Amino acid sequence: MLTMTTGTGARLQAQERRLWQRLPLAIPIFIRGADRQGNEFLELTTGIDISAGGALVAIRHEVKIGSRLKLEIPCVPVPDVRRKAPRTQVLTAKVLRTTASDHLRLFALKFTKALIQNHA
C-alpha cells in the first residue's frame, strides 16, 4: 500500500480509493507541463503503473499538486490495415498526490477523461 500526501498535507491510503485496478507496467511516457516556477518542460520518463483512470509516474521536475500535465504515450509501431492508427496517444491528467523516495519523485495522476467507462 502506498501512502501519499495531498496538497492539504493530508495523508491518504491510495489503494483504498481506486476505481480501476492498476497494472504494474513500465511504459515510456513523454510528460509536458510546467514546473513550480512556471517553466515549461518536456521530459521522457517511465510510467510505474497505469489504470483506466490514471497513472503513477516518476518525474524529475518539481510539479505542483493540481497542475495539468499532458502525457504522450507511444503507440505500437505495427500498422493497422483497418484504420490509420496514431503514432502517439495524448492524454491530459491532473496531479493528485506526490511522494518522494530516495532520488525519485512519484506523482499520482488522474486522467481528465478515463480510458474506459467504469461499470461498477
For each residue, the residues with C-beta under 8 A, 3 or more apart:
1: 13 14 15
2: 13 14 15 56 99
3: 11 12 13 14 99
4: 11 12 14 97 98 99 106 108
5: 9 10 11 12 97 98 99
6: 9 10 11 12 65 96 97
7: 64 65 66
8:
9: 5 6
10: 5 6
11: 3 4 5 6
12: 3 4 5 6 16 17 97
13: 1 2 3 16 17
14: 1 2 3 4 17 18 97 108
15: 1 2 18
16: 12 13
17: 12 13 14
18: 14 15 21 22 51 53
19: 51 53 118 120
20: 51 52 53 114 116 118
21: 18 51
22: 18 49 50 51 56
23: 49 50 51
24: 48 49
25: 47 49 50
26: 46 47 48
27: 46 47 50 73
28: 44 45 46 47 73 74
29: 44 45 46 47 55 57 71 72 73
30: 42 43 44 45 71 72 73 88
31: 41 42 43 44 45 57 59 69 70 71 72
32: 40 41 42 69 70 72
33: 40 41 61 63 67 68 69 70
34: 38 39 40 41 63 67
35: 38 39 41 61 62 63
36: 62 63 64
37:
38: 34 35
39: 34 35
40: 32 33 34
41: 31 32 33 34 35 61
42: 30 31 32
43: 30 31 59 60 61
44: 28 29 30 31
45: 28 29 30 31 57 58 59 60
46: 26 27 28 29 57 58
47: 25 26 27 28 29 50 55 56 57 71 73
48: 24 26 55 56 57 58 106
49: 22 23 24 25 55 56
50: 22 23 25 27 47 54 55 56
51: 18 19 20 21 22 23 54 55
52: 20 111 114 115 116 118
53: 18 19 20 110 111 114 115 118
54: 50 51 93 96 108 109 110 111
55: 29 47 48 49 50 51 71 93 108 109 111
56: 2 22 47 48 49 50 106 107 108 109
57: 29 31 45 46 47 48 71 106 107 109
58: 45 46 48 104 105 106 107
59: 31 43 45 63 105 107
60: 43 45 105
61: 33 35 41 43
62: 35 36 105
63: 33 34 35 36 59 67 69 95 98 107
64: 7 36 67 95
65: 6 7 95 96 97 98
66: 7 94 95
67: 33 34 63 64 94 95
68: 33 92 93 94 95 112
69: 31 32 33 63 92 93 94 95 109
70: 31 32 33 90 91 92 93
71: 29 30 31 47 55 57 90 91 92 93 109
72: 29 30 31 32 88 89 90
73: 27 28 29 30 47 88 89 90 91
74: 28 77 87 88
75: 85 86 87 88 89
76: 85
77: 74 87
78:
79: 85
80: 83 84 85
81:
82:
83: 80
84: 80
85: 75 76 79 80
86: 75 89
87: 74 75 77
88: 30 72 73 74 75
89: 72 73 75 86
90: 70 71 72 73
91: 70 71 73 111 112 113 115
92: 68 69 70 71 111 112 113
93: 54 55 68 69 70 71 109 110 111 112
94: 66 67 68 69 109 110 112
95: 63 64 65 66 67 68 69 98 107 108 109
96: 6 54 65 108 109 110
97: 4 5 6 12 14 65 107 108
98: 4 5 63 65 95 105 106 107 108
99: 2 3 4 5 105 106
100: 104 105 106
101: 104 106
102:
103:
104: 58 100 101
105: 58 59 60 62 98 99 100
106: 4 48 56 57 58 98 99 100 101
107: 56 57 58 59 63 95 97 98
108: 4 14 54 55 56 95 96 97 98
109: 54 55 56 57 69 71 93 94 95 96
110: 53 54 93 94 96
111: 52 53 54 55 91 92 93 114 115
112: 68 91 92 93 94
113: 91 92
114: 20 52 53 111 117 118
115: 52 53 91 111
116: 20 52
117: 114
118: 19 20 52 53 114
119:
120: 19
